[in-house]
């Protein structure tokens, strides 16, 4: 609000600042309200502007009209000629503009409203289908998303369980990876040391072996190491006993004889039999390596993050080959096209209003043009048998001269008797032509009204018979029970147990808000659209009487010119009748001479 007040204040400041010398002088000499009104923005003070404009224009028009009527008969005549001109072509043009405006306001506007409503209905239907599909997808995937959400919420508990499992597995892993029990440096003999070193280098050079083979090899080396240690311990025992024997028996020869059995260290080689048995019957299960690898990989996977990503791909298929446009795009294009056509029609209607504003000037111009032609061209519109014409004929009849009345049939077709209430032959052709010119606008009205009624009937039928009820029901119950109290059972209860979900969803909707709501025109609207067309037809019928009236007005203001025109018309008809009589007399004489001519004797002989 502060910004708006600031802007309005700034705008008032800009208004008060004069930009030209005229504005500066008017601002200095006039009150603030008057200067603000004179330099107002478009749309400001509409009521005041209308009243002042209408008053000033009315006073100006009254003043100019009074001056013209008081000083010039031409102005008076041209002003009265506006009435018959409004019954002629100019008036029909004016009424034609109002007829087009009435058609636009009536059937065309209703057609536009119904089409816009249908386009909005199509867009609403497409959006409703998209929303229903989206809602159905969300409802159907809600249990799965709930399971993943529960798993993610129990992430810390799962991590604690995996730590316990990893800690328990560390002992087994350390035992499998341990290299104790077959270190060759503990051997005493160089041969046994070499043999132990060769046995030790075997796993080092066989890193590509599987876990099963590697553990079997380590077990064999440990067995060999135990046997070698037993043999070594046995030899040490013999050496120790030989030393004790030599210490207790000090007789030289007897000492060597009695202590000789303590030199039989070769008996220690009997332990090699156990090594053969250990190699042939190694105490390692056949699937130990595979089980260990699987368990090790599982333990490593448990150390990872617990995250879920759901990816889906939507494939759009075109209904027509080469066309890959959605209904939303189609409805948008149609709506834009309709708005574009509406803008063009609005522009045409605005141009029509401007032309209608200029119609009065055209009527005024034609009034002056008729008056000038009446005064300067004696043959212009000089086809009326007036009272003065009859007086001239009566005067000639009393003097015994040739007269024209009553006119012959051929002559009656070229003149007009203004006192007859019927439309005469020379006027009938113009009236028929004007009625034929009115036929296109009448056909346009009939076609638009029929199209509006047909579309309203179709859309109303669609509205009453296109109701759809969408119903989506979903229910599921999944329960997984894991028994036991072991480590694996606890882990399974925390993972697979998250699948224990149940839901029941009911979703219902209908397309009632998306159904078209067409509007039909009532009888009053049709009458409002047809009334200007009827007035146009009436003007075509009254055109002949309007033409008679304009001649009467011109004759009233220019009586001397009217007498000259009537005398010229009377003399012209006398000349035409004399010429026609002369031609007919010559034709009759020629035909009579041909009938009275003597026949040639040769004709009788033949």
Number of C-alpha atoms within 10 A of each C-alpha: 6 7 8 9 10 11 12 12 12 12 11 12 10 11 15 16 11 15 10 9 9 10 16 14 11 16 20 12 11 11 10 13 9 13 18 17 13 13 14 12 10 7 8 12 12 9 10 11 14 11 11 11 12 12 12 12 12 12 12 12 12 12 12 12 15 13 12 15 16 11 11 10 13 17 19 18 21 25 16 16 26 21 16 24 23 19 22 22 16 19 22 25 17 20 20 19 18 20 25 20 18 22 25 20 14 22 25 19 15 21 23 17 15 21 19 18 19 19 19 18 19 19 20 19 19 17 15 17 14 12 12 18 12 12 14 17 11 12 21 16 11 13 20 13 15 14 18 18 15 16 22 15 12 15 17 12 13 21 16 11 18 21 15 13 16 18 12 12 15 13 11 12 14 10 12 16 13 11 13 9 15 23 16 20 12 15 19 13 11 10 10 17 17 14 14 22 16 12 20 18 11 15 17 10 9 11 10 10 12 13 18 19 16 20 20 20 19 23 20 22 25 19 21 23 22 17 22 26 17 16 20 20 14 18 20 13 15 19 16 12 16 20 13 13 17 18 10 10 14 11 11 9 9 12 15 16 10 14 17 13 12 19 13 13 16 10 12 18 15 11 16 15 10 14 20 15 11 18 16 10 10 14 11 12 9 11 9 14 19 13 13 16 14 11 13 16 11 13 16 12 12 17 13 10 10 16 10 11 6 5 5 6 5 5 6 9 11 11 10 8 7 7 9 12 13 14 14 15 12 14 19 15 12 14 17 12 12 16 14 12 13 14 12 12 13 13 12 12 16 13 12 16 15 11 15 18 12 12 17 16 11 15 24 17 14 17 23 18 12 20 21 13 14 21 14 11 11 16 12 12 14 17 16 19 17 15 13 13 18 17 11 15 19 16 12 14 14 10 9 9 10 12 17 19 11 10 13 10 8 8 14 15 13 13 18 21 16 21 12 8 8 12 17 17 14 15 19 14 11 15 20 13 11 20 17 13 12 18 13 11 17 18 11 13 24 14 13 18 22 13 15 23 18 13 18 21 15 12 21 18 13 15 16 10 10 13 13 11 10 11 11 13 12 12 12 11 11 12 12 13 9 15 10 9 10 9 14 13 13 16 18 17 18 19 16 15 19 19 20 13 15 11 12 10 12 10 13 10 12 13 16 13 12 20 24 24 17 23 18 18 16 8 9 9 16 16 13 15 23 20 15 21 25 16 15 26 19 14 23 25 21 16 25 23 19 20 18 17 19 22 20 18 18 22 17 13 14 17 13 11 17 22 14 12 24 23 15 15 20 19 13 12 15 15 12 13 16 13 12 12 12 12 12 12 12 12 12 12 12 11 11 11 11 10 9 8 8 8 8 8 8 7 7 7 6 5
